[in-house]
Amino acid sequence: MKTLSTTDRKEARDRRPKALEAIRAEIDEKLQAIGLAPLDGGWKRDWAFTWDDEGKAVAEGLEARKELAKTSDRGRSVLHFS
């Protein structure tokens, strides 16, 4: 159990993901030090980018934005009433 050093619920919810990641990293380090697999078993997602390569993440985001713009314009039809 660890404190998030706040009494504000919203602030605690905002801090929770980083705190959990720090706990997982600490546990993984200790497991690996004794020759065991990390908590996730070494699984790496292959369906999403990581922020390790910021340039790649930005390029993928810009490409996705282009695709969304094309898609939203394709099906759009405007009806005019007089």
N, C-alpha and C positions, 0 to 999 in steps of 0.2 A: 504494500500500500504506500502510495506517495501522495504528497499534497500538491495541489496546483497553485498554491499560494494566493488564493483569492476567495472572497466570499460571494462574489457576483456570479450568478448562474451562467449568464451569457459569456462572460469572460472565461469561465471554467470550460464551457462547451467549446469555445474557440481554442483553448490551450490543450484540450484532450488529445487530438490527433498527434501532435508533436510529442507529448508526454508518453503516449503509448508506443510511438516509434522508438523513442529513447529506451524505454523498458525492453522492447523486443530486441533492439541492437545489443543491449547489455547482456540479455539472456543468450542470444546467439553467440556472442563473443565467448561467454563462459562455456557453452556447449561445445563449440569448436575447439576450445583450449583443451578439453578432455577427450577430443576425438569423436564427438557426436555431430550429427547433422543439425543444421539450424532448425528453428521452429517450423519454417515453411518447407523443410526438406530440400531446400535448394531450388524450388520451383521459381521460374521466371516467366512472367507473362509475355507472350509474343504477339498479343493483339493490341497493344497500346505502346506508344512511345514513352521514353523516360526523359527526364530533364537533364540527363548527362550530356546530351548534345543539343545545346540551346538553338543552334542554327538549324538543325534538322527539325526541331519542334516548331520553330517559327515558319519554316518552309511548308511543313505539313499543314499548319494552321491556315496559312495563306491559300494553299491549294484547296483546302476544305471550304474556305470562304467563297472561292470562285465557283466551286461545284454547287454550293447552296444558292448562290446568286443565279446561276443558270437554271437550277431546278425551280426556284420560286418564280422566275419569269416565264417558264415554259407553260405551266398550267393556268396561268392567269388570263382570264378573259374579262373584259369590261362590258357591262350592259348599260346602255344609255336609254333612259326613259324620258319621253317628252310629254 
